[in-house]
């Protein structure tokens, strides 16, 4: 809204002439108050009473805002912006605010920004992308990503958003964003990013457990917003393997080092060199050597845990691992050779999970 002449003292029934709406952000030059600064006090009180959200003064007349008006605004938590630049016009502000409001309503706008953040790394560029996603982000940030098992579209996102609006996480400093086959919850400000917070958020936003949820660590600068998003993304992707209600990035262990390189050409070449002979054997003999090796590696090389997960006897598991050794020349009984097998399996697992976004 624009406050122009409505509160001029010479205007009869001046308070009846204003069209200020609740929640409006008000622009003014205080033209009518240039010779009577006390009228600024009346204006601030009137705007607060009307429920305006804030006031921006384009100070072309070099007015000094009365201390009493500022104290009153502070007491009512009413923000006032003083614009001293002569290069900023009301038309610019109106246009930019409307443009950004429309942009933030676009479900797919954050996705392009997040793609940029995830590829550019950190630094000021990441911080600028984060502020375009939500200008109200605080400096600290924390993320949870909910990855849909299959299709995840607008209807699924709107269901999440309805629950978000009715939750404790709905605030100007937080943002829910559709991203690929899932949804990000970004929180900023004073956030306790512990497990209790994550547990409550997952229960509130995904009560039926239809998504694989992952949470990153807390970061204390928006320059690390890319890392914040990547951590939650990787934790959620790996959670599709572990099948827990949620996964914390801090629990990923060696996968924290593998995810960033899993999609590289060098990693792919290493995986092919180690694993292709096993996959070819499986295809030719209708065997299940590779799934067995993968489960054994993911289970921390525990034969009991891997056999239980696969629903087979431990002797069957060992037989298949021996077959993998005969095909590759790398034995699971040798720690050094098993490290190569395990590294190849885990790199391929990470790459496969990333392709599933």
Buried (B, 14 or more C-beta within 10 A) or exposed (E): BBBBEBBBEEEEEBEEEBEBEEEBBBBBBBBBBEEEBEBBBBBBBBBBEBEBBBBBBBBEEEBEBBEEBBEBBEEEEBEBEEBEEEEEEBEEBEEEEEEEEEEBEEBEBBBEBBEBBBEEEBEEBBBBBBBBBBEEBBEBBBBBBBBBEEEBEEEBBEBBBEBBEEBEBEEEBBBBBBBBBBBBBBBBBEBEBEEEBBBEBBEBBBEEEEBBBBBBBBBEEBBBBBBBBBBBBBBBBBBBBBEBEBBBBEBBEEBBEBBEEBEEEEBBEBBEEBBBBBBEBBEEEEBBBBEBBBBBBBBEBEBEBBBBBBEBEEEBBBEBBBBBBEBBEBBBEEEEBBEBBBBBBBBBBBBEBBEEE
